[in-house]
Amino acid sequence: MARLEYRLLHNPAEMICHYDPISIDELLVRNDSDWFIRGGTIYERHRTEEEDGVHLIYVIPTDTAVEQSEPEIMQEEEFVVEIRQFADEAADYPLLHVKHCSSLLEVLLLLQTETIKLNGRKWNKTSFELDEDRKMFVYYARTND
């Protein structure tokens, strides 16, 4: 088990939150997530570090708060990943599919997959988000056609 701290990039002394202990598989998912939502604030991940056994994720809060049109999905025994259609300057990202994963390693595999196929179309990942407020993950993708 490890310790993880989220810190503000412009003020590294300010810790947003910490997880102690945290499993390695959860740490891997958090390290690779582009976006992090906690307490209604959307943070963009900028870099990760390891310092004296403590893992650090440096983030910048964004000015935007994106409201999704779908209700919260909570599962006790599974990890939920929404797959949403990404579009530049969009106010809402349409839900394409809801994937239920049995482990964080399955979530990590999806996070590291650059192209997925849904309904006969290929979708390219644009980013990945960990939404703590809704207790789920979001895989953003766009198609090339």
N, C-alpha and C positions, 0 to 999 in steps of 0.2 A: 504494500500500500504506500501511496505517496501523498504529498500535500500539493494543492494547487491554489494559486491566488490569481484573481483578476485584478489588474491595476490599470489606472488611466495612463495613457501614453504621455500626455503633456504634464502629468504630475505623478511620477512613479511611486511616490510615497503614499498616495491615496489608493487604498485597497477598496475595491467595490464589494468583493465577497471572497470567501475561501471555502475549500473543501478539504477536510482532514479527518479521516483518511479518504482517499479516492482510489478506486481500482485503476489499473493500468489501461484496461479497455475503455473506461469512461474518459480517462485522461487523453487517450488517443483521439477519440471522437471530438472532444472539446478542442484539442489542439488544431484539428483540421477544419473545424466549423468556421465559415467566413463571417457569420453574424451570430450574435448572442443577445437574446431578449430576456430582461429581468426587471421586474417592477415597472413595466410599461415603457422602459427605455430600451432603444435599439442601439447596440454597440457593434462597431466594425472591428474585427480582429486585425491587428497590424503586425504583431510578431510574437513569437514565443521564446522563452529562455528557460534555462535551468541554472539555479544559483544555490550552491550549498545544499543540494537535495530538495529544494523547493522549486516546483514548476510554476512559471509565470506566464500569463497571457496578457499582453498589453492591448488595450482597446481604446477606441475613440467613440464617444456617444454621438449619434446622428441627430439632426434636427427633425427628421421625419418620423412619424408614427403611422405605420401602415395598418389599417383595419382590414382584416380578412372577413369575407362574407360568410364563411362556414363556421358552425358552432364548434366549441371545444370538444375534442375527442379524447376521452381518458380511458385507458385500459390498465387494469391492475397487473396482469401477468405478461404484457407485451409492451414493446416499444412501437410507437406509431410514427410513421413518416408520411407526411403529405407530399405529393408530387404536384407542383403547381407550374403553370405556364408563365414564363417570364417575358416581359415586354418592357422596353425602355420607356420611361416616363408614365408607366401605368399606375393607376391609383389602387387597383385590385388585381390580384393574380389568380386566374381561374383554377379551380381544383381539377386536376386530371385524374388522380387516382390516390387511394389511401392504401399504403402498404403496412402490414403488421409484421414486425420482426420479433423473433424469439430471443434475441440476444443483442448486446451492444456490438459484438463482432459482426453480426449481420448488418447492423446499421453502418458500421465502419466500411464494410465491403461496398454497400450502396454509395456511401459518401465518396469513395475512391473510384467509383465507376463513372466514366466520362460520358458515355452514351447508353441510353436505355431504349427499349422498344415497348411502346404502348399502343394498342389498337392499330397495329400495322404501320405505325410511324416511328421514326427514330427521333429521339429527343436528346439534345446535348446539354449537359449540366452547365449552368452559369454560376451557381453558388449553392451553399448549404448553410442552413440556419438551425441553431439550437434555441428553441422557444421554451424557456423555463416557465413562463406564465401559463402556457397552455399544456405544458408537460409533453412536448412532442418535438419532432424534427421536421424541417421543411427542405425538400430538394427542389430547387428552381431549375427549369429547363426550357429550352426553346428548340423549335424544329427549323431545319434549313429550307423547307419548302414554302 
